[in-house]
Amino acid sequence: MVINGERREVPEGLDVQGLLDFLGVDSSRVAVELNRSIVRKSDWSASKLVDGAEVEVVMFVGGG
């Protein structure tokens, strides 16, 4: 699987939420793109990842 442009080995059978948990990412502050399509947070658990998937995880940061 390719995550943010880097090939990574991850456990099989993950969905988007499971991937974020595996990566230790705070899911409350991210957007996820799967194979060049934005995945709504409500669909993360239903979005299964397969071998060769391309995932982009974008973290929101505040500033002022």
PQR file with spaces between the fields and no chain letter, atoms N, CA, C, O and H, PARSE charges and radii, in Angstrom:
ATOM       1  N    MET     1       0.847   -1.168    0.000 -0.4000 1.5000
ATOM       2  CA   MET     1       0.000    0.000    0.000 -0.0000 2.0000
ATOM       3  C    MET     1       0.893    1.232    0.000  0.5500 1.7000
ATOM       4  O    MET     1       1.997    1.209    0.545 -0.5500 1.4000
ATOM       5  N    VAL     2       0.415    2.298   -0.610 -0.4000 1.5000
ATOM       6  CA   VAL     2       1.153    3.551   -0.638 -0.0000 2.0000
ATOM       7  C    VAL     2       0.409    4.556    0.244  0.5500 1.7000
ATOM       8  O    VAL     2      -0.760    4.866    0.014 -0.5500 1.4000
ATOM       9  H    VAL     2      -0.482    2.317   -1.053  0.4000 1.0000
ATOM      10  N    ILE     3       1.114    5.052    1.251 -0.4000 1.5000
ATOM      11  CA   ILE     3       0.520    6.008    2.179 -0.0000 2.0000
ATOM      12  C    ILE     3       1.332    7.292    2.113  0.5500 1.7000
ATOM      13  O    ILE     3       2.524    7.299    2.421 -0.5500 1.4000
ATOM      14  H    ILE     3       2.064    4.801    1.437  0.4000 1.0000
ATOM      15  N    ASN     4       0.682    8.374    1.712 -0.4000 1.5000
ATOM      16  CA   ASN     4       1.338    9.678    1.554 -0.0000 2.0000
ATOM      17  C    ASN     4       2.610    9.555    0.714  0.5500 1.7000
ATOM      18  O    ASN     4       3.650   10.127    1.042 -0.5500 1.4000
ATOM      19  H    ASN     4      -0.286    8.368    1.462  0.4000 1.0000
ATOM      20  N    GLY     5       2.500    8.795   -0.379 -0.4000 1.5000
ATOM      21  CA   GLY     5       3.594    8.665   -1.323 -0.0000 2.0000
ATOM      22  C    GLY     5       4.675    7.671   -0.941  0.5500 1.7000
ATOM      23  O    GLY     5       5.649    7.518   -1.678 -0.5500 1.4000
ATOM      24  H    GLY     5       1.655    8.331   -0.646  0.4000 1.0000
ATOM      25  N    GLU     6       4.534    6.991    0.188 -0.4000 1.5000
ATOM      26  CA   GLU     6       5.544    6.044    0.663 -0.0000 2.0000
ATOM      27  C    GLU     6       4.957    4.639    0.745  0.5500 1.7000
ATOM      28  O    GLU     6       3.902    4.442    1.348 -0.5500 1.4000
ATOM      29  H    GLU     6       3.743    7.115    0.788  0.4000 1.0000
ATOM      30  N    ARG     7       5.631    3.664    0.144 -0.4000 1.5000
ATOM      31  CA   ARG     7       5.167    2.286    0.200 -0.0000 2.0000
ATOM      32  C    ARG     7       5.318    1.776    1.632  0.5500 1.7000
ATOM      33  O    ARG     7       6.392    1.870    2.226 -0.5500 1.4000
ATOM      34  H    ARG     7       6.488    3.824   -0.346  0.4000 1.0000
ATOM      35  N    ARG     8       4.211    1.228    2.185 -0.4000 1.5000
ATOM      36  CA   ARG     8       4.200    0.727    3.566 -0.0000 2.0000
ATOM      37  C    ARG     8       3.551   -0.648    3.614  0.5500 1.7000
ATOM      38  O    ARG     8       2.646   -0.952    2.837 -0.5500 1.4000
ATOM      39  H    ARG     8       3.339    1.152    1.702  0.4000 1.0000
ATOM      40  N    GLU     9       4.025   -1.465    4.531 -0.4000 1.5000
ATOM      41  CA   GLU     9       3.386   -2.748    4.815 -0.0000 2.0000
ATOM      42  C    GLU     9       2.430   -2.538    5.981  0.5500 1.7000
ATOM      43  O    GLU     9       2.820   -2.012    7.024 -0.5500 1.4000
ATOM      44  H    GLU     9       4.761   -1.218    5.162  0.4000 1.0000
ATOM      45  N    VAL    10       1.188   -2.946    5.805 -0.4000 1.5000
ATOM      46  CA   VAL    10       0.190   -2.840    6.871 -0.0000 2.0000
ATOM      47  C    VAL    10      -0.561   -4.162    6.956  0.5500 1.7000
ATOM      48  O    VAL    10      -0.566   -4.933    5.996 -0.5500 1.4000
ATOM      49  H    VAL    10       0.871   -3.373    4.958  0.4000 1.0000
ATOM      50  N    PRO    11      -1.194   -4.432    8.094 -0.5600 1.5000
ATOM      51  CA   PRO    11      -1.962   -5.673    8.217  0.2800 2.0000
ATOM      52  C    PRO    11      -3.079   -5.746    7.173  0.5500 1.7000
ATOM      53  O    PRO    11      -3.644   -4.724    6.783 -0.5500 1.4000
ATOM      54  N    GLU    12      -3.385   -6.946    6.734 -0.4000 1.5000
ATOM      55  CA   GLU    12      -4.473   -7.136    5.762 -0.0000 2.0000
ATOM      56  C    GLU    12      -5.826   -6.932    6.428  0.5500 1.7000
ATOM      57  O    GLU    12      -5.978   -7.103    7.637 -0.5500 1.4000
ATOM      58  H    GLU    12      -2.927   -7.777    7.051  0.4000 1.0000
ATOM      59  N    GLY    13      -6.801   -6.565    5.610 -0.4000 1.5000
ATOM      60  CA   GLY    13      -8.181   -6.475    6.070 -0.0000 2.0000
ATOM      61  C    GLY    13      -8.547   -5.184    6.777  0.5500 1.7000
ATOM      62  O    GLY    13      -9.619   -5.095    7.374 -0.5500 1.4000
ATOM      63  H    GLY    13      -6.677   -6.427    4.627  0.4000 1.0000
ATOM      64  N    LEU    14      -7.682   -4.181    6.724 -0.4000 1.5000
ATOM      65  CA   LEU    14      -7.995   -2.918    7.393 -0.0000 2.0000
ATOM      66  C    LEU    14      -8.993   -2.096    6.590  0.5500 1.7000
ATOM      67  O    LEU    14      -9.051   -2.181    5.363 -0.5500 1.4000
ATOM      68  H    LEU    14      -6.810   -4.253    6.239  0.4000 1.0000
ATOM      69  N    ASP    15      -9.770   -1.305    7.306 -0.4000 1.5000
ATOM      70  CA   ASP    15     -10.555   -0.259    6.673 -0.0000 2.0000
ATOM      71  C    ASP    15      -9.837    1.059    6.977  0.5500 1.7000
ATOM      72  O    ASP    15      -8.796    1.053    7.633 -0.5500 1.4000
ATOM      73  H    ASP    15      -9.723   -1.237    8.302  0.4000 1.0000
ATOM      74  N    VAL    16     -10.370    2.166    6.515 -0.4000 1.5000
ATOM      75  CA   VAL    16      -9.695    3.455    6.712 -0.0000 2.0000
ATOM      76  C    VAL    16      -9.501    3.742    8.198  0.5500 1.7000
ATOM      77  O    VAL    16      -8.409    4.143    8.601 -0.5500 1.4000
ATOM      78  H    VAL    16     -11.216    2.171    5.982  0.4000 1.0000
ATOM      79  N    GLN    17     -10.523    3.548    9.016 -0.4000 1.5000
ATOM      80  CA   GLN    17     -10.397    3.812   10.454 -0.0000 2.0000
ATOM      81  C    GLN    17      -9.333    2.913   11.075  0.5500 1.7000
ATOM      82  O    GLN    17      -8.542    3.366   11.903 -0.5500 1.4000
ATOM      83  H    GLN    17     -11.410    3.223    8.688  0.4000 1.0000
ATOM      84  N    GLY    18      -9.311    1.646   10.682 -0.4000 1.5000
ATOM      85  CA   GLY    18      -8.304    0.718   11.191 -0.0000 2.0000
ATOM      86  C    GLY    18      -6.896    1.133   10.802  0.5500 1.7000
ATOM      87  O    GLY    18      -5.963    0.977   11.589 -0.5500 1.4000
ATOM      88  H    GLY    18      -9.954    1.278   10.010  0.4000 1.0000
ATOM      89  N    LEU    19      -6.734    1.659    9.597 -0.4000 1.5000
ATOM      90  CA   LEU    19      -5.428    2.139    9.160 -0.0000 2.0000
ATOM      91  C    LEU    19      -4.976    3.319   10.013  0.5500 1.7000
ATOM      92  O    LEU    19      -3.824    3.375   10.443 -0.5500 1.4000
ATOM      93  H    LEU    19      -7.492    1.785    8.957  0.4000 1.0000
ATOM      94  N    LEU    20      -5.872    4.251   10.255 -0.4000 1.5000
ATOM      95  CA   LEU    20      -5.517    5.400   11.089 -0.0000 2.0000
ATOM      96  C    LEU    20      -5.125    4.955   12.490  0.5500 1.7000
ATOM      97  O    LEU    20      -4.169    5.474   13.066 -0.5500 1.4000
ATOM      98  H    LEU    20      -6.808    4.206    9.906  0.4000 1.0000
ATOM      99  N    ASP    21      -5.862    3.996   13.037 -0.4000 1.5000
ATOM     100  CA   ASP    21      -5.527    3.454   14.353 -0.0000 2.0000
ATOM     101  C    ASP    21      -4.151    2.795   14.320  0.5500 1.7000
ATOM     102  O    ASP    21      -3.342    3.007   15.223 -0.5500 1.4000
ATOM     103  H    ASP    21      -6.639    3.574   12.569  0.4000 1.0000
ATOM     104  N    PHE    22      -3.878    2.000   13.289 -0.4000 1.5000
ATOM     105  CA   PHE    22      -2.596    1.321   13.137 -0.0000 2.0000
ATOM     106  C    PHE    22      -1.450    2.327   13.055  0.5500 1.7000
ATOM     107  O    PHE    22      -0.378    2.102   13.618 -0.5500 1.4000
ATOM     108  H    PHE    22      -4.535    1.828   12.555  0.4000 1.0000
ATOM     109  N    LEU    23      -1.677    3.429   12.356 -0.4000 1.5000
ATOM     110  CA   LEU    23      -0.655    4.459   12.182 -0.0000 2.0000
ATOM     111  C    LEU    23      -0.533    5.380   13.396  0.5500 1.7000
ATOM     112  O    LEU    23       0.409    6.167   13.485 -0.5500 1.4000
ATOM     113  H    LEU    23      -2.547    3.612   11.898  0.4000 1.0000
ATOM     114  N    GLY    24      -1.481    5.284   14.327 -0.4000 1.5000
ATOM     115  CA   GLY    24      -1.461    6.149   15.501 -0.0000 2.0000
ATOM     116  C    GLY    24      -1.849    7.580   15.200  0.5500 1.7000
ATOM     117  O    GLY    24      -1.375    8.512   15.849 -0.5500 1.4000
ATOM     118  H    GLY    24      -2.246    4.644   14.254  0.4000 1.0000
ATOM     119  N    VAL    25      -2.717    7.752   14.209 -0.4000 1.5000
ATOM     120  CA   VAL    25      -3.144    9.081   13.782 -0.0000 2.0000
ATOM     121  C    VAL    25      -4.435    9.464   14.507  0.5500 1.7000
ATOM     122  O    VAL    25      -5.365    8.661   14.593 -0.5500 1.4000
ATOM     123  H    VAL    25      -3.102    6.995   13.682  0.4000 1.0000
ATOM     124  N    ASP    26      -4.488   10.694   15.026 -0.4000 1.5000
ATOM     125  CA   ASP    26      -5.693   11.223   15.656 -0.0000 2.0000
ATOM     126  C    ASP    26      -6.734   11.475   14.571  0.5500 1.7000
ATOM     127  O    ASP    26      -6.621   12.431   13.804 -0.5500 1.4000
ATOM     128  H    ASP    26      -3.733   11.346   14.955  0.4000 1.0000
ATOM     129  N    SER    27      -7.726   10.631   14.512 -0.4000 1.5000
ATOM     130  CA   SER    27      -8.706   10.689   13.420 -0.0000 2.0000
ATOM     131  C    SER    27      -9.638   11.897   13.490  0.5500 1.7000
ATOM     132  O    SER    27     -10.387   12.152   12.547 -0.5500 1.4000
ATOM     133  H    SER    27      -7.818    9.854   15.135  0.4000 1.0000
ATOM     134  N    SER    28      -9.602   12.627   14.574 -0.4000 1.5000
ATOM     135  CA   SER    28     -10.481   13.796   14.673 -0.0000 2.0000
ATOM     136  C    SER    28      -9.951   14.995   13.887  0.5500 1.7000
ATOM     137  O    SER    28     -10.668   15.976   13.690 -0.5500 1.4000
ATOM     138  H    SER    28      -8.994   12.420   15.340  0.4000 1.0000
ATOM     139  N    ARG    29      -8.696   14.919   13.436 -0.4000 1.5000
ATOM     140  CA   ARG    29      -8.087   16.084   12.783 -0.0000 2.0000
ATOM     141  C    ARG    29      -7.486   15.751   11.426  0.5500 1.7000
ATOM     142  O    ARG    29      -6.471   16.330   11.037 -0.5500 1.4000
ATOM     143  H    ARG    29      -8.112   14.122   13.596  0.4000 1.0000
ATOM     144  N    VAL    30      -8.112   14.810   10.694 -0.4000 1.5000
ATOM     145  CA   VAL    30      -7.565   14.433    9.396 -0.0000 2.0000
ATOM     146  C    VAL    30      -8.661   14.316    8.334  0.5500 1.7000
ATOM     147  O    VAL    30      -9.846   14.172    8.636 -0.5500 1.4000
ATOM     148  H    VAL    30      -8.936   14.340   11.010  0.4000 1.0000
ATOM     149  N    ALA    31      -8.216   14.385    7.096 -0.4000 1.5000
ATOM     150  CA   ALA    31      -9.042   14.038    5.936 -0.0000 2.0000
ATOM     151  C    ALA    31      -8.308   12.895    5.243  0.5500 1.7000
ATOM     152  O    ALA    31      -7.080   12.824    5.279 -0.5500 1.4000
ATOM     153  H    ALA    31      -7.254   14.502    6.851  0.4000 1.0000
ATOM     154  N    VAL    32      -9.071   11.999    4.609 -0.4000 1.5000
ATOM     155  CA   VAL    32      -8.468   10.836    3.964 -0.0000 2.0000
ATOM     156  C    VAL    32      -8.922   10.751    2.513  0.5500 1.7000
ATOM     157  O    VAL    32     -10.102   10.894    2.193 -0.5500 1.4000
ATOM     158  H    VAL    32     -10.069   12.057    4.580  0.4000 1.0000
ATOM     159  N    GLU    33      -7.940   10.513    1.651 -0.4000 1.5000
ATOM     160  CA   GLU    33      -8.199   10.281    0.238 -0.0000 2.0000
ATOM     161  C    GLU    33      -7.774    8.844   -0.066  0.5500 1.7000
ATOM     162  O    GLU    33      -6.665    8.432    0.274 -0.5500 1.4000
ATOM     163  H    GLU    33      -6.982   10.397    1.912  0.4000 1.0000
ATOM     164  N    LEU    34      -8.652    8.096   -0.700 -0.4000 1.5000
ATOM     165  CA   LEU    34      -8.376    6.708   -1.072 -0.0000 2.0000
ATOM     166  C    LEU    34      -8.478    6.587   -2.575  0.5500 1.7000
ATOM     167  O    LEU    34      -9.533    6.831   -3.161 -0.5500 1.4000
ATOM     168  H    LEU    34      -9.553    8.430   -0.976  0.4000 1.0000
ATOM     169  N    ASN    35      -7.371    6.209   -3.197 -0.4000 1.5000
ATOM     170  CA   ASN    35      -7.321    6.079   -4.652 -0.0000 2.0000
ATOM     171  C    ASN    35      -7.873    7.321   -5.355  0.5500 1.7000
ATOM     172  O    ASN    35      -8.678    7.233   -6.282 -0.5500 1.4000
ATOM     173  H    ASN    35      -6.514    6.012   -2.722  0.4000 1.0000
ATOM     174  N    ARG    36      -7.411    8.477   -4.880 -0.4000 1.5000
ATOM     175  CA   ARG    36      -7.707    9.788   -5.462 -0.0000 2.0000
ATOM     176  C    ARG    36      -9.148   10.266   -5.261  0.5500 1.7000
ATOM     177  O    ARG    36      -9.607   11.170   -5.959 -0.5500 1.4000
ATOM     178  H    ARG    36      -6.757    8.548   -4.126  0.4000 1.0000
ATOM     179  N    SER    37      -9.856    9.658   -4.309 -0.4000 1.5000
ATOM     180  CA   SER    37     -11.206   10.120   -3.973 -0.0000 2.0000
ATOM     181  C    SER    37     -11.285   10.362   -2.466  0.5500 1.7000
ATOM     182  O    SER    37     -10.829    9.541   -1.670 -0.5500 1.4000
ATOM     183  H    SER    37      -9.483    8.923   -3.742  0.4000 1.0000
ATOM     184  N    ILE    38     -11.866   11.497   -2.087 -0.4000 1.5000
ATOM     185  CA   ILE    38     -12.040   11.808   -0.674 -0.0000 2.0000
ATOM     186  C    ILE    38     -13.034   10.809   -0.066  0.5500 1.7000
ATOM     187  O    ILE    38     -14.072   10.507   -0.657 -0.5500 1.4000
ATOM     188  H    ILE    38     -12.236   12.164   -2.734  0.4000 1.0000
ATOM     189  N    VAL    39     -12.696   10.309    1.116 -0.4000 1.5000
ATOM     190  CA   VAL    39     -13.585    9.393    1.835 -0.0000 2.0000
ATOM     191  C    VAL    39     -14.176   10.157    3.015  0.5500 1.7000
ATOM     192  O    VAL    39     -13.447   10.666    3.867 -0.5500 1.4000
ATOM     193  H    VAL    39     -11.854   10.554    1.596  0.4000 1.0000
ATOM     194  N    ARG    40     -15.509   10.230    3.056 -0.4000 1.5000
ATOM     195  CA   ARG    40     -16.168   10.907    4.174 -0.0000 2.0000
ATOM     196  C    ARG    40     -15.939   10.120    5.455  0.5500 1.7000
ATOM     197  O    ARG    40     -15.892    8.890    5.439 -0.5500 1.4000
ATOM     198  H    ARG    40     -16.102    9.817    2.365  0.4000 1.0000
ATOM     199  N    LYS    41     -15.798   10.831    6.555 -0.4000 1.5000
ATOM     200  CA   LYS    41     -15.546   10.189    7.845 -0.0000 2.0000
ATOM     201  C    LYS    41     -16.613    9.142    8.159  0.5500 1.7000
ATOM     202  O    LYS    41     -16.303    8.102    8.740 -0.5500 1.4000
ATOM     203  H    LYS    41     -15.836   11.830    6.569  0.4000 1.0000
ATOM     204  N    SER    42     -17.836    9.397    7.789 -0.4000 1.5000
ATOM     205  CA   SER    42     -18.924    8.441    8.055 -0.0000 2.0000
ATOM     206  C    SER    42     -18.756    7.142    7.261  0.5500 1.7000
ATOM     207  O    SER    42     -19.387    6.136    7.584 -0.5500 1.4000
ATOM     208  H    SER    42     -18.088   10.242    7.317  0.4000 1.0000
ATOM     209  N    ASP    43     -17.911    7.158    6.226 -0.4000 1.5000
ATOM     210  CA   ASP    43     -17.685    5.967    5.398 -0.0000 2.0000
ATOM     211  C    ASP    43     -16.370    5.250    5.707  0.5500 1.7000
ATOM     212  O    ASP    43     -16.069    4.238    5.074 -0.5500 1.4000
ATOM     213  H    ASP    43     -17.399    7.976    5.964  0.4000 1.0000
ATOM     214  N    TRP    44     -15.584    5.745    6.656 -0.4000 1.5000
ATOM     215  CA   TRP    44     -14.279    5.151    6.938 -0.0000 2.0000
ATOM     216  C    TRP    44     -14.363    3.672    7.288  0.5500 1.7000
ATOM     217  O    TRP    44     -13.560    2.880    6.796 -0.5500 1.4000
ATOM     218  H    TRP    44     -15.828    6.567    7.170  0.4000 1.0000
ATOM     219  N    SER    45     -15.311    3.289    8.120 -0.4000 1.5000
ATOM     220  CA   SER    45     -15.410    1.885    8.543 -0.0000 2.0000
ATOM     221  C    SER    45     -15.875    0.973    7.418  0.5500 1.7000
ATOM     222  O    SER    45     -15.629   -0.232    7.467 -0.5500 1.4000
ATOM     223  H    SER    45     -15.963    3.933    8.520  0.4000 1.0000
ATOM     224  N    ALA    46     -16.534    1.514    6.417 -0.4000 1.5000
ATOM     225  CA   ALA    46     -17.027    0.713    5.292 -0.0000 2.0000
ATOM     226  C    ALA    46     -16.045    0.718    4.113  0.5500 1.7000
ATOM     227  O    ALA    46     -16.259    0.019    3.122 -0.5500 1.4000
ATOM     228  H    ALA    46     -16.733    2.494    6.378  0.4000 1.0000
ATOM     229  N    SER    47     -14.973    1.505    4.221 -0.4000 1.5000
ATOM     230  CA   SER    47     -14.008    1.632    3.119 -0.0000 2.0000
ATOM     231  C    SER    47     -12.824    0.702    3.362  0.5500 1.7000
ATOM     232  O    SER    47     -11.857    1.065    4.033 -0.5500 1.4000
ATOM     233  H    SER    47     -14.799    2.073    5.025  0.4000 1.0000
ATOM     234  N    LYS    48     -12.918   -0.502    2.803 -0.4000 1.5000
ATOM     235  CA   LYS    48     -11.875   -1.516    2.971 -0.0000 2.0000
ATOM     236  C    LYS    48     -10.679   -1.194    2.086  0.5500 1.7000
ATOM     237  O    LYS    48     -10.830   -0.726    0.958 -0.5500 1.4000
ATOM     238  H    LYS    48     -13.704   -0.796    2.258  0.4000 1.0000
ATOM     239  N    LEU    49      -9.501   -1.450    2.613 -0.4000 1.5000
ATOM     240  CA   LEU    49      -8.267   -1.204    1.875 -0.0000 2.0000
ATOM     241  C    LEU    49      -7.762   -2.509    1.278  0.5500 1.7000
ATOM     242  O    LEU    49      -7.753   -3.545    1.942 -0.5500 1.4000
ATOM     243  H    LEU    49      -9.378   -1.830    3.529  0.4000 1.0000
ATOM     244  N    VAL    50      -7.349   -2.450    0.037 -0.4000 1.5000
ATOM     245  CA   VAL    50      -6.841   -3.642   -0.647 -0.0000 2.0000
ATOM     246  C    VAL    50      -5.380   -3.404   -1.030  0.5500 1.7000
ATOM     247  O    VAL    50      -4.903   -2.269   -1.048 -0.5500 1.4000
ATOM     248  H    VAL    50      -7.356   -1.608   -0.503  0.4000 1.0000
ATOM     249  N    ASP    51      -4.693   -4.488   -1.333 -0.4000 1.5000
ATOM     250  CA   ASP    51      -3.301   -4.401   -1.738 -0.0000 2.0000
ATOM     251  C    ASP    51      -3.173   -3.456   -2.927  0.5500 1.7000
ATOM     252  O    ASP    51      -3.946   -3.548   -3.881 -0.5500 1.4000
ATOM     253  H    ASP    51      -5.081   -5.409   -1.318  0.4000 1.0000
ATOM     254  N    GLY    52      -2.222   -2.569   -2.875 -0.4000 1.5000
ATOM     255  CA   GLY    52      -2.010   -1.618   -3.952 -0.0000 2.0000
ATOM     256  C    GLY    52      -2.773   -0.317   -3.804  0.5500 1.7000
ATOM     257  O    GLY    52      -2.648    0.573   -4.646 -0.5500 1.4000
ATOM     258  H    GLY    52      -1.594   -2.494   -2.100  0.4000 1.0000
ATOM     259  N    ALA    53      -3.565   -0.192   -2.740 -0.4000 1.5000
ATOM     260  CA   ALA    53      -4.329    1.039   -2.532 -0.0000 2.0000
ATOM     261  C    ALA    53      -3.380    2.220   -2.334  0.5500 1.7000
ATOM     262  O    ALA    53      -2.277    2.072   -1.808 -0.5500 1.4000
ATOM     263  H    ALA    53      -3.667   -0.914   -2.056  0.4000 1.0000
ATOM     264  N    GLU    54      -3.835    3.390   -2.764 -0.4000 1.5000
ATOM     265  CA   GLU    54      -3.100    4.631   -2.542 -0.0000 2.0000
ATOM     266  C    GLU    54      -3.911    5.487   -1.581  0.5500 1.7000
ATOM     267  O    GLU    54      -5.057    5.838   -1.858 -0.5500 1.4000
ATOM     268  H    GLU    54      -4.731    3.511   -3.191  0.4000 1.0000
ATOM     269  N    VAL    55      -3.301    5.818   -0.448 -0.4000 1.5000
ATOM     270  CA   VAL    55      -3.981    6.567    0.601 -0.0000 2.0000
ATOM     271  C    VAL    55      -3.200    7.838    0.894  0.5500 1.7000
ATOM     272  O    VAL    55      -1.975    7.818    1.014 -0.5500 1.4000
ATOM     273  H    VAL    55      -2.370    5.533   -0.223  0.4000 1.0000
ATOM     274  N    GLU    56      -3.921    8.936    1.007 -0.4000 1.5000
ATOM     275  CA   GLU    56      -3.334   10.197    1.450 -0.0000 2.0000
ATOM     276  C    GLU    56      -4.056   10.593    2.726  0.5500 1.7000
ATOM     277  O    GLU    56      -5.284   10.660    2.761 -0.5500 1.4000
ATOM     278  H    GLU    56      -4.916    8.953    0.910  0.4000 1.0000
ATOM     279  N    VAL    57      -3.293   10.852    3.764 -0.4000 1.5000
ATOM     280  CA   VAL    57      -3.842   11.310    5.038 -0.0000 2.0000
ATOM     281  C    VAL    57      -3.352   12.730    5.237  0.5500 1.7000
ATOM     282  O    VAL    57      -2.149   12.976    5.328 -0.5500 1.4000
ATOM     283  H    VAL    57      -2.295   10.798    3.736  0.4000 1.0000
ATOM     284  N    VAL    58      -4.293   13.667    5.303 -0.4000 1.5000
ATOM     285  CA   VAL    58      -3.962   15.085    5.448 -0.0000 2.0000
ATOM     286  C    VAL    58      -4.391   15.533    6.823  0.5500 1.7000
ATOM     287  O    VAL    58      -5.559   15.412    7.192 -0.5500 1.4000
ATOM     288  H    VAL    58      -5.270   13.467    5.229  0.4000 1.0000
ATOM     289  N    MET    59      -3.435   16.056    7.589 -0.4000 1.5000
ATOM     290  CA   MET    59      -3.727   16.500    8.952 -0.0000 2.0000
ATOM     291  C    MET    59      -4.018   17.992    8.966  0.5500 1.7000
ATOM     292  O    MET    59      -3.325   18.783    8.327 -0.5500 1.4000
ATOM     293  H    MET    59      -2.486   16.154    7.290  0.4000 1.0000
ATOM     294  N    PHE    60      -5.060   18.360    9.708 -0.4000 1.5000
ATOM     295  CA   PHE    60      -5.418   19.757    9.862 -0.0000 2.0000
ATOM     296  C    PHE    60      -4.594   20.342   11.020  0.5500 1.7000
ATOM     297  O    PHE    60      -4.455   19.719   12.072 -0.5500 1.4000
ATOM     298  H    PHE    60      -5.623   17.717   10.227  0.4000 1.0000
ATOM     299  N    VAL    61      -4.071   21.510   10.813 -0.4000 1.5000
ATOM     300  CA   VAL    61      -3.342   22.204   11.877 -0.0000 2.0000
ATOM     301  C    VAL    61      -3.924   23.592   12.042  0.5500 1.7000
ATOM     302  O    VAL    61      -4.290   24.252   11.069 -0.5500 1.4000
ATOM     303  H    VAL    61      -4.185   22.016    9.958  0.4000 1.0000
ATOM     304  N    GLY    62      -4.003   24.015   13.269 -0.4000 1.5000
ATOM     305  CA   GLY    62      -4.517   25.339   13.549 -0.0000 2.0000
ATOM     306  C    GLY    62      -3.398   26.339   13.614  0.5500 1.7000
ATOM     307  O    GLY    62      -2.230   25.977   13.763 -0.5500 1.4000
ATOM     308  H    GLY    62      -3.706   23.479   14.059  0.4000 1.0000
ATOM     309  N    GLY    63      -3.739   27.540   13.508 -0.4000 1.5000
ATOM     310  CA   GLY    63      -2.747   28.597   13.593 -0.0000 2.0000
ATOM     311  C    GLY    63      -3.418   29.923   13.846  0.5500 1.7000
ATOM     312  O    GLY    63      -4.644   30.027   13.852 -0.5500 1.4000
ATOM     313  H    GLY    63      -4.687   27.833   13.387  0.4000 1.0000
ATOM     314  N    GLY    64      -2.630   30.900   14.046 -0.4000 1.5000
ATOM     315  CA   GLY    64      -3.244   32.174   14.285 -0.0000 2.0000
ATOM     316  C    GLY    64      -2.278   33.295   14.209  0.5500 1.7000
ATOM     317  O    GLY    64      -2.659   34.451   14.393 -0.5500 1.4000
ATOM     318  H    GLY    64      -1.634   30.816   14.041  0.4000 1.0000
